[in-house]
Amino acid sequence: MTTRRTILAGSTVAAAGAFLGAPAAQAHKPKPTVVLVHGAFADASGWNGVAARLVRDGYPVIAPANPLRSVSGDAAYLASVLATLSGPVVLVAHSYGGIVITNAAAANPNVKALVYVAAFVPDQGETLLGLQTKYPGSRLNEAALDFRPYGEGLVDGYIKKEVFRDVFAGDVPRATAELMWAGQRPADARTLGEPSGAPAWRTIPSWYLVARDDQVLPAAAQRFMAQRAGSQVREVAASHVAMISQPDVTAEIVKRAAR
């Protein structure tokens, strides 16, 4: 009888230990790597506020340079970066970066979530220009752009200084917007009309942060793309650069996707 009680007691303690240990094991489970992808007219520094919050909370973070040369080429480059990472990945994109992650993640089983921040979420065959002009409201038109040749038959597009803040970053300090304009990285004009490939969002869960005051990609277009992709959606009063003006909200969405 004593032996039986001892065995039962030992079993109970073991079971309780396993039960109590489960949350501890989950708490020590490695966090996914967060890959932050910038869009056109920007660089990876636009993610600094979000990255700082994620790093503080223990997330591995990288923010690679997006070449901004072509949809297929940029997606292939990002896919090569992702191939160097082990373990689960959360892909986060702003603006043009959305079409890049939509293509780059399609064949990578490590990508567990997609997060779009005022970003393009194309279906197969769609283009940036087609989605940007699907609904009225965008102020990023030819009059707002400065086109500069950089090779034979090749043209880069920059946002003109006099409209940069109003169109692109209306809710950041003027001094910050001036630095953003000075350091903007242009996109090859061909990216506007290049069709997107098979979309990763058909098989990977997605989240979307709608910027209601966006003057580049109308909020109506953002809502349309997010709903079509079945994304979990949050809206915020922000300009196109919501990750800069609203880093707390953006980081929280990324962490939700990572969980």
N, C-alpha and C positions, 0 to 999 in steps of 0.2 A: 504493500500500500504506500509505504514511504517512497519506494522507487518510482511508483506510478505518479505520485504527487510531484516528485522531483522532475520527472520527465515533462509533465504537463506544465509545471512552472517554468522550466527551461524553454519549452516551446512558446509559451506566452511571452516571455521576455524577448526571445528571438524575433517573434512576430511584431512585437511592439517596436523593437529596435529597427526592424526593416521598414515599418510604417513611418516612424519618426525620421528615419534616415532618408526617405525618398525626397522630401522637400529640400534637404540639405544637398543631396546629389544634384537635384535640378538647379539649385542656386549656384552650384559650382560648374554647371554645364557651360562650356565655352560659348561666348556670344558670336553671332555671325559677323563676318567682315562686311562693313558697309562701304560700298563703292559709290562715290559722288561724282556725277558726270555733268559738267557745265555745258551751256549752250553757246550759240553764236553771240558775237559782240561782247564776250566775257572770257574770263579764265577761271581756274580752279579757286582763286582767292575769294570768289563770291560765296563759297561754301564755308569760309573760315568760322563764322559764328555758329553754324550748325555743327561743324566738325568738332569745335572746342567742347560743345555740350555733350556730344556722343563720346568723345575720348574721356571726358570727365566721368562718364557713367560706365566706363570699362569696355567700350566697343572698339575693336580694331577698325581703323578708317584709312582709306586711301582716296585720293582725288586726282586721277590721272588727267593729263592734258588731252583734250579732244582735238584732233587735227583740224576739223572744220573744212575738209577738202572735198568729200563726197559722202553720200549716205552709206554706200556699200563699203567704201574704203575706211571710213570712220568706224563703222560697225565691226569690220574685220580687225581693225586695230584694237578696239575695246575687247573683242572676243579673245584676242591673243593675250591681253592683260589678265582677263578672267581665268584663262587656262593656267596661269601661274599660281593661282590661289587654291588652297585646299580648304575643305570644309564648306559650310553653308555661306551663302552670299546674299546680301540685300542690295539691289541695284536702285539707285536714286538718281533722277534726272531732272534738269531744268530746261524748259523751252525746247530748242532743237535737239538737246540731249535725249529727249524722249523718243525721237525716231531712231536714235542710235541704240539705246538700250532695248527697244522693241525688236530690233533685228539681231543685236549681239547676243541676247540671252536665249534665243530660240533653241539652240542645241546644247545648252549647258545645264546638266541636271543639278549642279550645285546652287544655281540661282533659285532661291526659295520665295522671293517676293520682289515686286517692282513698285517703286514709289515715284509718282509723277508730280512735279511741282510747277504749276502753270506751264505744262509741257505738252508736246504733241504726242498723241497716242494713235498712230495711223493703223488702218487695216491694210491688207495686202493691195498693192497697186495705187494707194493714195499718195499724194504729195503734200509737202509743207504748204505750198502756195494755195492748193485747193482747200486745205483745212483752215488756213488762216483767213481766207476770204469766204468761207462757207456761210458765216454770219456777219452782219455789219458791225463796225465798231473799231476795227484795227486802224491805227494811225501810222503804222509802219509800212509806208508805201514808197514808190519810187522817188517821190519828192523829198522824203526823209532820209534817203540813202545817198551816199557818195560812192560811186563805182570807180574802182581804180584797176587798170590792167596790171597784171603781174607776170605775164608770160604770153606767148603767142596764142591768142584766142581765149585766154583765161582772165577772169575778172573777179576781184574781191569786192564785197560790199561792206561799208562802214556806216554807222548812224551819224548823221551830221551833228556837229557840236551844238548848234542853236536849238535843236529839238531833242537832244539825247535825254535830258532829265525828264522832260514832260512826257515823252513817249515811252521811255524804257524804265525809268527809276524815279517816278514822281514822289515817292514817299521816303526817300533817303535824303540826308542832308546835302545841300548844294555842293559843299566842298568834296563830299564823298563821290557824288555823281560826276564831278569834274575829273577826279582821278580815274573813275571807271571809264569815262570817255577817252581819256588820254591813253589808257592801257588796253583798250578794247582789242580783241582779236577778231579779225574779219572772217566771214564765211565765203567760200567760193560760191558765186552766183548759181552754179549748176545744182547746188543742193536744193534750191527752191522747187525744181521740177523733177527731181529724180524719184521714181516710184519706190515705195517701201516694199519689203519682202514679207514673208510669212510672219505674223505677229506673235511674239512670245506671250502676250497677255491672254491668249486663248487657253493656255495651259498653266500659267503661273499666276497666283493671286496678286492683286494690285490695289494700291491706295492712291488717292488723288487729292491734292490740295488746290482748290480753285481760288484764284486771285480775282476778287470781284471787280477791282478797279483797273484791271489790266488793259493797257492801250495798245499792246502788241498782238496778243492772242485773246480775242473776245471771250468773256466769261461764258457766254452761251456755247461757244465752240468747246470750251473746256468741259462744261457739263455734259454735252453731247458725247464727247469721246469717253469720259469717265463712266457714264451710264452704259454705253455700248460695251465697254471692257469689263463691266461688272465690278468696278472699283468701289472700295469703301471711300466715301467722299467727306471732306471737310471744307468749308469755305471760310475765307478770311478777307477782311478789307485791306487789300494790299495791291501794290503795283505789280508789274511783270516780275520784278525781282523779290518775290515774297520770301525767299530763303534768306535775303539780306535784311529786309525790314521786319520780318517775323521769324527770327531764328528759333525761338522757344516752341512755337506751334509746329514749325517744320520738323524740328528734332523729335518732338513728341510723336508725330505721325510715323517717322522712321522707326522709332523704338516700338511702336505698336506693330508695325510690319515685321520687325525683327523677332517679336515675341510669338 
